[in-house]
């Protein structure tokens, strides 16, 4: 208690602070203010400190057997600007404060309690002006100045020693005159801060330490802690934090004194970002508690805009159309029903039931893995793994052969190996029962509304944010209006003066003082004092005709702005439009896809396949509207996928990536290696996968024992310089078509290629001409037609029986492609919908109707079909629209 300490100090000699010998400085003193530390130091030095007289100097010493105490004492003394050096004595250790200025600083800032202080003051007076300071020497400065200015002011710099603060202060005026700007700023900085310089005698790495955010009030933010010099860099606000502070300087919120009345702080932030709902919060107060789950920014923004447009929306409608459920940063599955969530959001109370995302992967030999990829909110991964391991040791979990953490920067991946006798589904049920893979998040939406705690539902929370933002917009508009009116007032005054500038100059010239000129301008031109002062401050440059025109344009612009601001203040609809626009801009910059999966939504989707788009960069996006045909980047797959099976992505490096079905309900992305690109997607609908490489190898891979792995499973062994160029799902019957960039085509029976495993390189299936390479592969069964598409937009339709069947490994037939590149061959029995990707990363979804194409021979030239001024780089089937019935208004080319 500081008051208790200082009521008894210094009359009792600081005994309350030091009732016994100390070996360390008490932590309460280290955490206290300078006032407490000063009292402690006085008492400490009064006990074991002494004042000594040396040759032409005075110094203070402190003796102790505790090295830790003296090291701490050094640090605390530095807080008062006092430098102390540590020495070892025969009976312990000694702390020495020497140098006249240093000792004087000690006497002024700290001192003693008794006659020692009188002795110290007497000795300081005795040696005033004679003793040198040992703490004011500035290394390297004198050498630097003498070398740099040896030709211009060499005599001055040779005559005086400029390596101490006293000499710098004494010759300050001359230095200001002689030195260049940057050097004079250095001298000013030294004199202002009075730095202490000491020689570094040793450097050692102290290891990684736990540090805390500390802001030190100095330009470089350096500080000393426990004998170690630290450099503290300031933290930068995140972009969203900046959005929360935007317009705080425009009188948008009220201010109040902080806890000690030293500064003012905002009562609330302007916060364009709906932080309370999007980030959520938990907290406990006296008799109160709050627990608000986080939500998705995109969903919250849609709900806010809808509610601003239609205040009569019900909570059920908001849940149905906009905010499906909370959205936790760790993902996981929300098990609540729609009715349950509506009730929680109506009352502001309830419980969110969370479950980890778990799937089973099948390995070679029939082994199975249980893989956990997302955890419920606030579940500690390390503690969870410990718990699972303990359950296995206690035999509560059986048939587990291994448990490992394969998590990386891509996400969580906890792998549990199941023995060949174990049942993964049974083990998953036990995990959900005995661990935090299943837990509840309590909801208690208590918030302060105008300083009063209230329990609100979702709709009321949204309404409060809308009300807050409309108030911010109103106050900001009023601020802009005041500024614009104030500026217009000045500009109008300047225009009056500029139009009769000769008279203005005459008045100013004939006035004795500025106040007199100002008064005359006010009277003669009917100006306000503010306008008159602006005229007097007018620079001659502003008198040109161009500047006069600029003032007139500025006046008109300000009038337009003022009219607009007044219109905003009068019309609520304008404020709502601004609120909507700012929210949409926020979503565009920071919006992301939902992470937590809502089970009742999943249940609706599991009844049907999920339409997804796969993009060239590895992104997989579920389509809200399966008729969507406009995309802002190249598409490599449009198809419907079963939520139970998932989706496979094949790349040119001969690898496949498995996207689990649960991940297809939100945007996800495959992490591709450098130089790796997607060449196709498949769903395991058929038993075999045909693979073609650039150098002419073809492989038929069995999908029955296919490895389910997200990390990239090899499907072919590639030779040096080779890569996969195409894939096609097929059966063991029918034919294979392999085609090349130069338009060569080879058709041969599928059964000529043996089914092999992932580690084989396949069979050499085609003889390539020099400079030619394989472009792709297709399976041809009973489809009546084969469509050929070239890079220059040419298309032809060839009958199935017009393509002769040959044997594998033979020379291909001419496909009639000249000075062009064959990009895609597609067997079909109905109209096609395809995705065309261009070299400039553009993309188009187009339909090819069979009746628009004439039948041609294999070796005949294809006809121009697409009128694009850019080359087609790749073509992929749009299986969504290809397999659906023809819809009215379909795009036809």
N, C-alpha and C positions, 0 to 999 in steps of 0.2 A: 504494500500500500504506500504510494508515493507521499500522500499527506502525512501519514504516520511517521515516515522517515524524516521528513523535513520539519516537522514540529519539534523533533528532538535533536536536530543537527543544525548548527555545529556546536551548540553549547555543551553537549555531552561527548564531544570528540568523535562522533560517528560510531559510538559503541554499538548502536543498534544494528549497524551493518557488519561489524567485525567483532563478534563476541569470542572468537577463537581463531587460531592460526588457520589461514586458508591455503589450500593446495591447488584450487582451481577457482576461476571466477564463477560465481553462481549463475545458472542459466537465466534466472529471473533478472539479473543485472544486465546480461548480454542482450536480453530482449527489451529492456527498458529504454526510456528516453535519455537524452544526454544529461538531463538534470539529475537523474538517479545515478548514472555512470560517473558524473563529476563528483558527487558526494562519496561514492564508493572509493574512487581513486584518491580523494583527499584523505580519507580514513586509512587507506592502505599505505600510502606514502608517509603518513604521519607515524605509522607504526615502524616499518622497516626501511623507510627511505631516509636519505641524508643529503645535506647540501655541502659541497666541498669547493675549496678554492685551490686552483692550480696556477701554473705559470701564465700570468696575464689572461686568466679565464676563470669561469665558474661552471660547475657541472653538478647534476643531480644523479644519485644512484639509488638502486633498490636491490636488496639482497634476499635470496630465497633458495631453499633446497629443491623447490618444485620447478622443474624445467617447463612443465605444461602451463603453470601459472604465468611464468614470464613470457612465454610465447603468446598466450592469450592477451597479456598486458600490452605487448607490442601492438597487437591489432587494435585494441580499444584506444590506445594513445593516438594511433593514426587518425581515428575519428575526430580528434581534437587538433590535428595538424602537427602533432609532436612526434619526432622521430627518435626511436630508442634502439640502441645496439646491445646485443647479447654477448656476454663473456662468461667463461668458466673460471671459477675461483677455487681455492683449496678447500673451502668449506661449503661449496655449492655453486650458485650461479649469480651473476650480477647483471643488472640492466642499467645501461649508462645513457643519460640524456646530456649531450654535450653540444657545444656551439652556441655562441651568444644568443642569436635570434631564436634558436630552438629552445634554449632554457627560458628565455623571456616569454615565449609562447606558452610553455608549461606554467610559468608563474601567473600568467594572465588567465589562461583557460582553466587551470586546475588548482595548483598551489597547495599549500599546507594549511593546517588548522591552528597552529600555535606559533611559537617563537621561530620555528624553522622558516616560516614565511618571511618574517622580519629580516632574518639573516640573508635569505635569498634576494630580497629587494635591495638590501644594502650592498651586496656583492655585485648585483647587476648595475647599480648606480656607479659603483667604483670602477668597473671595467667598460662603462659605456663609451663607445667610440674607439676603444683600443682592441678589444677581443674580436677575433674573426669568427664568423659563423661557420659551422661545419655542415650545415644542411642547405646552404643556398648556392652551392657551386653548380654551374651548368656545363656539363661536358661537351666538347666539340664545337661549341658556339663560337668561341674566340678564333679558333683555327679557321672555321668556315668563313667568318666575316673578313679576316685578314687576307685570305686567299682570293675571295671574290672581288674585294674592293681595293686590291693592292695598287692598281694603276690610277684610280680616280681619287680616292681618299686615303691612300696608304699611310700618310703621316699621322692622321688622326687615329687610325686603328692600331698603329704600332705604339703610339704614345700611351694609350689607356688599355688596361686589362678589362675586358668585357665578358668575364666568365662568372660574374656573380650578380645577384639581383640588385644589390646596392649600387654597383657601378652602372648597371642598365638604367636604374631609376635616376641616377645623378646626371647621366648624359642622354636622357630621353629626347630632349628637343633636338640635339645634333643628329641623333640616330634617325629621327623622323624626317629630317631634312636630307640626309645622305642615302638612306636605304631605299631600295625598290619596294613596291607595294607589298609583294608577298613576304619579303623579309621583315618589313615593319609590322605586318600583321602577326608574324611569329613572335616578335619582341613584345607586342601588346598582349598576346595570349599568355606568354610566360609571366609577365608582370601581373596580369589579372588573376591568374590561377596559382602562382607561386609553387610550381611543381617541385617535388623532391626527387632528385636523381640518385640512383645507387647502382653500383656495378653488379652485373649478373655474374656470379662466380661458379654457378653450377646449374645445369638443366637436367631434370629427370621426369620420366613419364609416370604420373601418379595413378594411372589406371582409369577405368571408366567409373565415374561417380554419379550418384543420383543428384540431380540439380533441380532447383526450383526457379520459377519465373521471378526475377528481381529487376526492377528498373531503377537505375542509379541516375541521379540528377547531374549529369555531366555530359559534355558533348560526345565523348567517346564511350560512355557507359561502362568504363572499367572500374573495378573495385577489388579490394584485397579481402580475402576471407581465409582465416586460419593459415596465414603466411603464404598463400598462393594468390598470384595476381590472376584475376579472371576478367574476361571480356564478355560483356553481356550484349547481345544484339536484340533489338526490339522485335517483338512479335508483330506480324502483319495480319490484319483482319482478313477473313475469308471474303470472297466476293459477295456472298449472301449477307454477311454481317454488314458490309458497306451498304447494301440495299436497305437494310433495316435502319441505318443512320441517315439515309439520303433525305435532304430538305430539312434537317434538324436546325439549320441556321436560318431558316426562313419563317420563323415565328409560327411553326406548325404545332408545337406542343407547349404545355405549361412547364415552368421550372420551379424548383423548390430547393431550400438549403440542404446540403448533405448532412451526415450524422454529427459533425462538429461545427457546422456553420461556416467552414472555411471557403467553400466554393458552392456553386449552385449546380444541381443535376436535374435532368429531365424527369418528369413524373412518369411518362411513358415515352417510347420511341415512336417516330413516325411509321416505321416498319411497313414498307410496301409488301414484304414477305410475311405470309400468315404463319408466323413462327410457332405459336402455341399449338395449333393443330398439326402442322407438318412435322415438327420436331418432338412434340409431346413434352410432358414434364411429370415429375413425381416430387412430392414434398410433404413435410409434416410440420405443423405449427401447434400452438397450444389449443387443443380441442378441435383441430381441423387437420384434414389430410386431403391431398389431391393426387390423382393418378390419371393422366391423359395419355393415351397411346399415340404414337406418331402416325401420320397419314401421308399419302402420295400427293405431291404438289400438283400434278396434272389433274387429278380427281378433285382435289379441294378447289382448285381454280375454276373448273367447270361448274362445280356446285355453287361457288360464290357468284359467278356470272349469271347462272340461271336464277338464283335467289334474288339478285339485284334487279333482274328483269321482271321476275314474278314473285313478289313477297308471299303469295298464298301457297307456295309449294309446301307439301307436307314432308315430314321426316321420312315416311315410307317412300315417297317419290324420290327424295334425294338419294336414299340407299339403293333404290331400284335402278336409277339412271346414272348416278354420278359416283358417290363414295360407297363402294361395295362393302368395305371393311377397313380396319386399320391396316397400315403397311409398315412392317418392321424392317429396320436396316439389315437384320440378319436373315430375312426371308422367312422360311418355314411355311407350314400349312395352317390356316385358320379353319377350325372344325365347326364353328358356330353355324347354325342354320340362318337363313335370311330373316325369319321371324324373330329369332333370338337377337340378332344384330339390330333390327329395327327397334326392339324394346330397349336395348342398351342405349341406343342413340336418342330415344325419346325421353328416357328418365335420367340419363347421365350416369347411371350406375349399372354394374354387372361384371362379367368376367369373360375375357377372350380366351378361348381354348386353343392352345398352340401345339403343334406336333412337328417333329423334325421331318425333313425330306429324306426318305430312305428308298433305295432301289437295290435290286439284286443283279449282279453281273455273272455271266457264265464263262468259265475259263476252259482251257484245253483239258481234255480228260474228264469233263463233266463236273469239275470243281466249281463251287459257287462262292461268291463274295457278297456280303452285305455291306453296302456303301452308304454312308451318311454324308450328305452334301450341304445341308442347311440345318441350323440349330434354332430352337425357340429363343426368343429375345431374352437377353441377360443370362443365358446359360454359359458357364465357363467351360471351354473345350477341354482344358487340361484336367479339371476336376471330373468332367464326364468320363474321360478315358480311364482315369484312376478308378472310378466307380464301376465301370464295365469290367476292368481287370479284377477288381475285388470280388465281383459277383461270379466271375469265372473260377476264381480260386476257391470261393465258398460253395461251388457246385450248384449255384442257383441258375447259372447259365451253362448248359452242357453242349458238347459237340462244337466247341470253338477251338480251332488249332492255332490261330494267330490274331493279334490285334495290333494295328499300326496306324500312325498318323501320317498321311501322305499330303497334308495340306500344303499349299504354296500360295504365291501371290495371285493365282487364278481363283482361289477359293478353298473352302473346307472340303476335306476328303478323309474321313475316318473309315478304315477298311477292317472288316471282321471276316476272317477266313472260316468257312464252315466245313466241318469234316464231311466225308462222303456219306456218313450215316445221319447227318443233321438235316433238319428241315428249316430252311431260311425263314419261312412265314411264321413258324412257331417261335423261333428265336427273336424275331422282330416284335412279336406280341409281348414276350417277356421283357425285352429292352424298354418298351413303352411303359410297362407296368412298374419296373423297378428303378428306372433312371429318369433324369430330367429331359429325356427326349420328348416327353409329353408334359406340359405344365400350363398353368393359367396365368394370365396377366389381368390384375384387377383394374377395373375402370371406375373412377370416381371423379367426375369432371366438375370439381369445385374451383371457381375462379373469382377474382376480385372485379366487381362491376361498380365503378365509381367509388372505389374504396371499401365496398361492402362484399363479404364473401357470399357467393350464391352457387347453387348447384344448377348447371345448365345442361340442356340437351344439345345435340349436334346442330339443329337449326338455330337455336339461340346463340350458340358460339359463332356461327357463320354470320348471323345478323349483327352481332357486336363488332366483328371485324369490318363489315361493310360500313357500319355507322362510324367507326373510328377513321377509316380511310376517307370517307366523304367529308368528315370534319377536317382532316389533314389537307385535303384538296381545297376546301373552302378557305382555310386560313392561309394556305400557300398562295392562292389566287389573290386574296386581299393584300398580301405582302407584295406580290408582283404589281398589283394595281397602285399601291402607294408609291412604289419605286418609279413606276412609269409616269404617274402624275407629277411626282417631284422632278423627274428629269424633263418632262415636257414643260414644266414651269420655267426651268433654267433655259431650255432651248428657245422658248418664245421670247424670253428676255434678251438672249443673244441676238436673235433675229431683229428685234427692235433696234438694238444698238448698231448692228451691221448695216442696216438700211439707212442710217444717218450717222455714219462713222465719223465724218468730218466734225460734226457738232460734238460727238463724244470725245474725240481727241482734244478739241478746243476746251471743253469743260475740265478734262483731266489736267491739261497743260496749265490752265489758269488757277487751279486749286493749290492751296498751300499744303494740305495734308490729304491722306487717303480718305479719311472720314469725311472731309469736306467734299471731295469729289463724289463719294458715295451718296451723300445727302443730295447734292445737286442732280445726280442722275436719277435718283428716286423721284424728285420733284418734277423734273422736266420731262422725263420719258414715262412717268407713271409706272415705275418698276418697284418691285418689292426689294427689301434690303438684300435678300438672297440673290435675286437676279442682278442687282447692282454690283454685288461682290463678284459674281461670275463674269460680268462685263469687265471689271477691273483686272481680273485674273486672265483675261483673254490674251492669247499670244498673237503677235502680228501675223503669223502664218495663217491663222484662221480667217484673215480678211480677204483672202483671194476669192475669186468668183466661184471656183470649184468647191471651196470649203463652205461658202454661203449656200450653194446648191445642196451640199451634203447635209447641212443643218435643216434645210427645208424638207429633205427626204426623211431625215430622222424624226422631225416633228410629225410628219404624216404617218410614219410607221408607228410612232408612239400613240397617236390618236386611234389607229386601228387596233393596237394592242389593248388600249384602255377600253374600247368598245367591246372587244372580245372578252376581257376579264369581267366586265359588268354583266355580259350575257351569261357567262358561266355561273356567276353568283346568283342570277335571277332564275335560272332554269336547272332544276334537279336532274333532268335528263342529260344535260351536258356533263354534269359531275359524274353521273353513272357511266357515261361513255368514256370519260377519262379514266375512271376506276377500272373499267373493263380492258381498255387499251394497255394500261400499265401492267395489269395482271397478265395479260397475254404475252407481253414482252418479257416478263419475268419467267413465264413457263417456257418460252422459246429459248431462253438462255440457260435455264437450270432444270427444266423438267426432265424426268426420266421415267422409265417404265416401272410398273409395280413389281415389288420383290416378293412380298408374301402372297402365297397362293390361297384363294378362298375356295374351300371345299365345295360349297353349294354351287358355285360357278363351275367348278371342275365337273361336278355331277351332271350339270346341264350339257357340258361340252363332250363328256365321255360317251354320251348317247350317239354322237356322230364324230366323224373325223375332223381334225383341225386344219383349216386352210392356212398355209404358211408360205412366206417368201424367203428364199435364201439368196443372199447378196454376195457379190464377188469378194468383199472384204471379210467374209466369214460370219456376218451377222444373220441371225435367223429371227424373223418377225412374224408373229401370228397376225392374221388379217381379220380385222373386225368385220369388214365387208369383203366377202369372197369374190365380188365382182370388181374389186379394185384393180386398175390396170395402169395407173400412173405411179412411177417410182422415180426417186431423185438420184439413184445410182444403179450400176449394172446388176441385173438379176441373173442368177445361175440356176434357179429352180422355183417353180410355182406348182405346188402340189398339196394334196390333202393327206394328213398323217394320222394314224391311230395313236391316241394318248397312251395306250398300253405298250405299243411296240417302240415308238420313237422314230428317229430319222438318222440315216447314215449319210455322211458327206465324204466324197472321195477327192483326193488331190493329185496333182501331177507328180508328186514324190512317191506315189504308190502307197499312200496311207489313207485310212478312213477314221472319221471321228463320229462317235455316237452321241446324239442329242437325246437325252431321256425324255419320255413323253411329258413328264411334269414340267420340264423346262420350256416346252413348246407353247405354254399358255402365256408367256411373257417374252419380251425381247431378250435374246441371249446371243453370245458371240463365241465362235471357235477361235482359239489362239493359234494362228498359222505361223509356221517357221519362215525365216527369210527365204525368199524365192519360191515359196510354196503358194499354189493357187488352186482354187476349186475347179474341177473339171466335170463334176456331176454329183447328183444326189440319188439315193434309192431307199426303198422301204422294206426290202425282204419279202416282196409279194410272191416271187418265184423262187425256185430252188437254186438257181445258178446266177452268177454275175460274170458277164463277159468283160474283159479288160484288154485294151489295145494300147501299144506303146508307139512312140514316134518312129522307132527303128524297125517296126514291122512285126513285133512279137504279139501274140494273142494268147490269152489265158482264160480258162473257165474255172471259176472258183466256186466251191460248194459253200452255200450260206447256212447250211444246217448247223455246223459247229462254229459259226462265226463268232469271233471274240467281241463282247460288248465292253468297250473301253472308251473313255472320253479322251484319253491322252494321245490317241493316234495309233491305230493298229495296222501293221503292214499287211498288204494284200498281194504284193508281188515283189520279187527280187529284181531290181533294175541293174542293167549293165551300165558302165561308165558312159556318160553323155546321153543316156536315154531317159525318157520320162513318159508318164501315162498321158494319153491324149483323149481317151474316151472310154466310157463304160456303158453297159446296157444289160438290164435284167432279162434273163431268158430261161427256157426249159432245155432239156437234153435233146429235143427234136427240132426240126426246122433247119433253117440256113443262117449263115453269118455273112454280113456284107462288111468288108473292110475297104475304106476309100482313102485316097491321098489328096494332098493339097493341089496337085496338078490335074486332078479330075480323074484319076485311074480308079477302077472299081473291080473288086474280086469277090465273087459269091461262091461259097463252098458249104457243105453240110456241117451242122453243128457237131455231129458225132465224130468228126475227124479231129476234134480237140478234146483231149482227155481232161477229166476233172482233176485238179490238183489242189494242194494246200497253199497257204499264204507264202511259204518260203521258196516256192519255185518261180522261175522267170518266164514260164510259158513256152510256146512253140513259135518258131519262125513261120509266119503264116503267109507272107506275100513277098514277091521279088520286086524290089523298088528300083526305079531308074535313078541314075546319078542326079543328085540334087533334089530328089523328091523325098517326101516323108509322109507317114500316115497322118490323116487328119481326124479320123474317128471310126466308130464301129456301130453296127446296128444288127438287131435280130430280125430276120424276115421269115414269117410263118405263112399264114393264109391271107395276109393283107393284099388286096388287089393292086395297089399302087405304091410306088416309091417316089417321094418328093426329093428333088435335089435343089439346094440353095447355095449360091455363090457369094463371095465377098462384095461384088459389085451390084448385088440386089437382083440377080437373075434367078429364075425359078423354072424348073421343068418337071412334068409328070410322066413317069415311065411305068408301063404295066409290069406286074410281077413276072409274067412269063417272057417279057422282052429282055430280061437280064439272065444270060446263060449261066448255068451252074458249072463250076470247075472244081479243081482240087486245091487243098491248102498248099502253100509254098510255091504256087505257080505264078506266072506273069499276069498282072491284072489287065482288064479290058479298058479301052478308051471310053471315057465318059463324056466326051464332046466339050471339054472346058479348055478354052484358049485365052491366053493373056488374062487369066482370072484365077481365083482360088476357090476350090470346093470346100465349103465351110460345114455343111450339114447334110446328111442323108436320113430321111425319116420314112419308114414303111407305115402306111395308114389305110384305113377303110372308111374314113369319114373326114370332114373338114378339119383343118388343123388350126390351133392357136399356138403361136410361138413367141418367144422373147428374143428380140434382136438386140445385141450389144454392139456398140460402135467403138472405134479406136479412141475417141475422145471421151470415153466413159459415159456416153449417153445411152439410153435404153428405150425401146419401144415394144409394146405388146401388140401384135397384129394377128389377123385371121387370114388364113389361106383357104378359100373355098375351091373344092376340087372341080366344080363345074366351070370355074373361071380359067382353068388350065386345059389346053389341048394335049392329047396324048402324043408323046414323042418317042423316038427310038433312043436307045442308050447313048449312041455316039453322035446324036444330033445336038446342035447348039441350043442352050437354054435361052428363053426370052426374058427381056427386061420386065420385072414385075413390081419392084419397089423403087420409087422415085426419090431416093435419098442422095444427097450430095456428099455423103461420107461412106466409107467402106464398113461393111459388117465384119466384126471381129469374131463373134461367136453367136451360136443359135442354141436355145434350149427350149424344150417342150414346155408348154403351159398345160400341165395335166389337170389343173382345176377346171378350166373352161373346155378343154378337149373332151373330158369325160362327162361334162354336164350337157343337158339338153340345150339346143339353140335358143338364145334369148333375143327378144326384140331389141333392136338398137345395137347389136353387136358390131364391133368395128370391122369393117371389110376393106381390104386393100386390093 
